[in-house]
Amino acid sequence: MAESNNPNGRPPISLNQLWNGWYNDVLNLYREGGSDVEVRAMIYDKTNGKIKCSYDLWQRWLNEEPEFSETIKMGKQFSEAWWNKMGRINLEADKFSYTGWYMNMKNRFGWTDRQQIEQHQTNIDLSNLSTEEIKDLLKDE
């Protein structure tokens, strides 16, 4: 009996169980702005439900399968480029939802609003100043 890494005795699901040319299909979906969830759904559909691409399987393939990992990394770049292009080419479109596009970019690609907080440190002894003098100093800030 062959040994397996899987405690229930079944061999782990491998990339060999995917269809021929899977990487092209994955990259093409990302080229259209696709997401990881859409790729996982495509894997399920293209394998007729034989591979239920759970988050655990996805993570294992990313960690253990260099071909899969590189395909997904490249695909994410294609997807972000597609979404960037949508924002760029629709810059002057009346019906384009910039709020929706921006929220999508924040959620998909980790965009954040930059907040800059400046602190001014002064070495002024306030103990000898009147309330009016302190107010005047604060106005200058």
C-alpha positions in Angstrom: 0.0 0.0 0.0 1.4 3.4 -1.0 2.0 5.9 1.7 0.4 9.3 1.6 0.8 12.6 3.3 -3.0 12.8 3.8 -4.3 11.3 7.1 -7.3 9.8 5.5 -5.2 7.8 3.0 -6.1 9.6 -0.2 -3.2 11.2 -2.1 -3.2 15.0 -2.0 -4.7 16.8 -5.0 -2.0 17.9 -7.4 -1.7 20.2 -10.4 -1.6 17.0 -12.6 -5.3 16.7 -12.0 -6.0 20.1 -13.7 -6.8 20.3 -17.4 -4.2 20.8 -20.1 -3.5 24.5 -20.5 -5.0 25.5 -17.1 -2.4 28.2 -16.7 -3.5 29.9 -19.9 -7.1 29.9 -18.8 -6.2 31.2 -15.4 -4.1 34.0 -16.9 -6.8 34.9 -19.4 -9.3 35.3 -16.6 -7.0 37.5 -14.7 -6.4 39.5 -17.9 -10.1 40.4 -17.8 -9.8 41.7 -14.2 -10.7 38.3 -12.6 -10.2 37.5 -9.0 -8.8 34.6 -7.0 -12.4 33.6 -6.1 -13.2 33.5 -9.8 -10.2 31.3 -10.5 -11.2 28.9 -7.7 -14.7 28.7 -9.2 -13.2 28.1 -12.7 -11.1 25.2 -11.3 -14.2 23.7 -9.8 -16.2 24.1 -13.0 -13.4 22.9 -15.4 -12.9 19.8 -13.3 -16.6 19.1 -13.2 -16.5 19.5 -9.4 -13.8 17.0 -8.9 -11.5 19.6 -7.4 -13.2 21.8 -4.8 -10.5 24.4 -4.6 -10.8 25.3 -0.9 -8.8 28.0 0.7 -6.5 25.3 2.2 -5.8 23.7 -1.1 -5.2 27.1 -2.7 -2.7 28.0 0.0 -1.0 24.6 -0.3 -0.6 25.0 -4.0 0.8 28.5 -3.6 3.3 27.2 -1.1 4.3 23.9 -2.7 3.7 24.3 -6.4 6.1 26.8 -8.0 4.3 26.8 -11.4 0.9 27.5 -9.7 2.4 30.2 -7.5 4.1 32.0 -10.4 0.9 31.8 -12.5 -1.2 33.3 -9.7 1.4 36.1 -9.0 1.5 37.0 -12.7 -2.3 36.8 -13.0 -2.7 39.2 -10.1 -0.5 41.7 -11.9 -2.7 41.3 -15.0 -5.8 41.8 -13.0 -4.5 44.9 -11.3 -3.4 46.3 -14.7 -6.9 45.7 -16.1 -8.5 47.5 -13.2 -6.0 50.4 -13.5 -6.7 50.7 -17.2 -10.5 50.8 -16.5 -9.9 53.8 -14.2 -7.6 55.5 -16.7 -9.7 55.1 -19.8 -12.9 56.1 -18.0 -11.4 59.2 -16.6 -13.8 61.4 -18.4 -16.8 59.1 -18.7 -20.0 60.5 -17.2 -21.5 57.2 -16.0 -18.3 55.7 -14.5 -18.5 55.2 -10.8 -15.2 56.4 -9.4 -16.3 55.6 -5.9 -17.0 52.0 -6.8 -13.8 51.7 -8.8 -11.8 53.2 -5.9 -13.4 51.0 -3.3 -12.7 48.0 -5.5 -9.0 48.9 -5.8 -8.8 49.3 -2.0 -10.4 45.9 -1.4 -8.7 43.9 -4.1 -5.2 45.4 -4.1 -4.7 46.8 -0.6 -4.9 50.5 -1.6 -5.1 52.8 1.5 -5.7 56.4 2.1 -2.5 58.0 3.2 -2.9 60.1 6.3 -0.1 62.4 7.2 0.1 63.6 10.7 2.7 66.2 11.6 3.8 66.8 15.1 5.5 70.0 16.1 7.7 69.9 19.1 8.5 73.1 20.9 10.6 73.7 23.9 8.7 76.7 25.2 8.2 77.0 28.9 4.5 77.7 29.3 4.6 78.1 33.0 5.5 81.8 32.9 3.0 82.7 30.1 -0.4 84.2 30.4 -3.5 82.5 29.0 -3.6 85.2 26.2 0.1 84.5 25.3 -0.6 80.8 25.1 -3.6 81.4 22.9 -1.5 83.5 20.6 1.1 80.8 20.3 -1.6 78.2 19.4 -2.9 80.5 16.7 0.5 80.4 15.0 0.3 76.6 14.7 
